Amino acid sequence: MTVISIQKLPQTDVLKFFTEHWGSTEMVISSGVYDCSKLHGFAYVDKQNTILGLITYSIRHKECVIISLDSIVEGRGIGSLLVQAVEQNASEQNCTMITLITTNDNLHALRFYQKRGYHLVEILQNAVEKARAYKPEIPLIGNDGIPIRDEIRLEKQSGS
């Protein structure tokens, strides 16, 4: 098993992964609308090149923005390896900051990123309501029965 650039995978595999795990390739957050299949990213694949995890990101100026992270096998370090690959790439691209946005219901992501040195820096109240105006299939209720309302921005200095 290994981490590879998603550009080395057949585009159909990447599209299928996003459709199965996110409903579409489109990610709507307060910073914009992203087609994850067109972003840079890394995949964790097995010997048959089956995608077991995938991360996408965008680089703007000196900031690397993680757009999506999904691991279909929990507790094996797949998410950690993918984040490390993005952090390494961000460092090589001379980024000074790595940021991401998650929703208020995603306690798993909040734990995951804070354990890896990310800090909560902003709460964007009712941001998901605005995203639903564009993408109405975003659910009202998320993980653990928590209403999905707000976005939380986290950041980490590149190289730390």
ZARO-162714 format. One line per 8 residues: their letters; for each residue x, y, z of C-alpha. Coordinates in Angstrom, 2 decimals. Each point is the difference from the previous one (the first is absolute). Example, Ala and Ser with C-alpha at 12.3 -4.5 7.8 and 13.67 -1.06 7.14 Angstrom:
% residues 2
as> 12.30/-4.50/7.80 | 1.37/3.44/-0.66
//
This chain:
% residues 160
mtvisiqk> 0.00/0.00/0.00 | 1.24/3.42/-0.91 | -0.78/3.70/-0.35 | -0.03/1.29/-3.58 | -1.05/3.16/-1.81 | -3.62/-0.24/-1.12 | 1.18/1.14/-3.43 | 1.59/-3.48/-0.36
lpqtdvlk> -3.40/-1.70/0.39 | -2.61/-0.46/-2.72 | -2.37/2.99/0.15 | -2.96/-2.41/0.04 | 1.26/-1.51/3.29 | 0.27/3.43/1.61 | -3.47/1.02/-1.23 | -1.50/-3.27/1.27
fftehwgs> 1.64/0.45/3.42 | -1.43/3.51/0.44 | -3.42/-0.99/-1.22 | -0.15/-2.99/2.37 | 1.34/1.84/3.07 | -1.14/3.62/-0.48 | -2.97/-0.33/-2.34 | 1.81/2.01/-2.66
temvissg> 3.40/1.50/-0.76 | -1.23/3.41/1.05 | 0.96/1.46/3.38 | -1.76/3.19/1.12 | 1.58/1.93/2.85 | 0.18/3.66/0.93 | 3.25/0.49/-1.91 | -1.55/-1.19/-3.26
vydcsklh> -1.36/-2.83/-2.09 | 2.56/-2.64/-0.93 | -0.09/-2.91/-2.40 | 2.17/-2.38/2.01 | 0.70/-2.15/-3.05 | 1.89/2.93/-1.53 | 2.10/0.85/3.07 | 3.45/-1.19/0.94
gfayvdkq> 0.01/-2.83/2.46 | 1.31/-3.30/1.24 | -1.57/-3.42/0.30 | 0.84/-2.92/2.22 | -0.33/-3.11/-2.16 | 0.40/-3.74/0.46 | 1.91/-2.33/-2.34 | -2.90/0.00/-2.48
ntilglit> -0.06/3.84/0.01 | -3.33/-0.02/1.85 | -0.40/3.36/1.73 | -0.21/-0.40/3.79 | 0.44/3.69/0.78 | 0.18/3.26/-1.88 | 0.91/3.61/0.78 | -0.31/3.07/-2.22
ysirhkec> 1.47/3.45/0.38 | 0.45/3.35/-1.68 | 2.94/2.37/0.24 | -0.70/3.73/-0.06 | 2.92/2.35/0.44 | 1.87/-1.38/3.04 | -3.01/-1.87/1.43 | -0.81/-3.67/-0.52
viisldsi> -3.70/-0.72/0.53 | -1.09/-3.58/0.67 | -3.36/-0.37/-1.73 | -0.90/-3.63/0.68 | 1.29/-2.98/1.95 | -1.62/-3.40/0.03 | 1.29/-3.31/1.31 | -2.22/-3.04/-0.45
vegrgigs> 2.03/-2.11/2.45 | 0.21/1.62/3.44 | 2.80/-0.42/2.52 | 2.76/-1.06/-2.40 | 1.75/3.35/-0.40 | -1.27/0.64/-3.52 | -1.28/3.50/0.77 | 3.21/0.86/1.80
llvqaveq> 2.14/-1.10/-2.95 | -2.12/2.02/-2.42 | 0.19/3.14/2.13 | 3.77/-0.46/0.33 | 0.27/-0.25/-3.80 | -1.85/3.32/-0.39 | 2.08/1.63/2.73 | 3.21/-1.16/-1.69
naseqnct> -1.19/1.30/-3.35 | -1.03/3.32/1.57 | 3.47/0.37/1.47 | 1.58/-0.74/-3.39 | -2.29/2.63/-1.58 | 1.17/2.57/2.60 | -3.43/0.29/1.59 | 0.03/1.66/3.40
mitlittn> -3.43/-1.19/1.13 | -2.24/-3.06/-0.37 | -3.69/0.56/0.61 | -3.23/-1.96/-0.22 | -3.67/0.33/0.77 | -2.22/-2.58/1.64 | -3.53/0.15/1.34 | -1.07/0.31/3.62
dnlhalrf> -1.32/-3.58/0.10 | 3.28/-1.58/-1.13 | 1.47/-0.69/3.44 | 2.17/-2.76/-1.48 | 1.72/2.50/-2.34 | 0.40/2.56/2.78 | 1.76/-2.62/2.15 | 2.06/-1.31/-2.91
yqkrgyhl> 1.38/3.35/-1.12 | 0.64/1.41/3.49 | 2.06/-3.09/0.87 | 2.13/0.85/-3.05 | 0.73/3.58/1.04 | -2.88/1.88/-1.62 | -1.64/2.86/1.91 | -3.62/1.18/-0.06
veilqnav> 0.17/3.55/-1.33 | -3.50/0.96/-1.13 | -3.63/-1.02/0.29 | -2.09/0.98/-3.00 | -3.50/0.05/1.45 | -2.80/-1.30/-2.23 | 2.42/-0.47/-2.91 | -1.54/-3.36/-0.87
ekaraykp> -3.40/1.61/-0.55 | 1.61/2.12/-2.74 | 1.65/-3.10/-1.48 | -3.40/-1.78/-0.05 | -1.36/2.78/-2.21 | 2.45/-1.25/-2.64 | 0.04/-3.70/0.92 | -3.34/-0.89/1.65
eiplignd> 0.96/-3.66/0.52 | 2.25/0.99/2.93 | -1.80/-1.67/2.92 | -1.56/1.98/2.84 | 1.15/-2.50/2.63 | 3.52/-1.40/0.10 | 2.15/-2.22/2.15 | -1.38/-0.99/3.39
gipirdei> -3.32/1.72/-0.75 | 1.59/3.46/0.07 | -1.65/2.64/-2.21 | 2.47/1.11/-2.69 | 0.13/3.80/0.11 | 3.46/1.44/0.35 | 3.40/-0.37/-1.61 | 3.16/-0.07/2.07
rlekqsgs> 3.29/1.11/-1.53 | 3.18/-1.62/1.25 | 3.57/0.87/-0.88 | 3.57/-1.11/0.53 | 3.27/1.69/-0.83 | 1.67/-1.84/-2.87 | 3.01/-1.97/1.16 | -1.15/-0.23/3.62
//
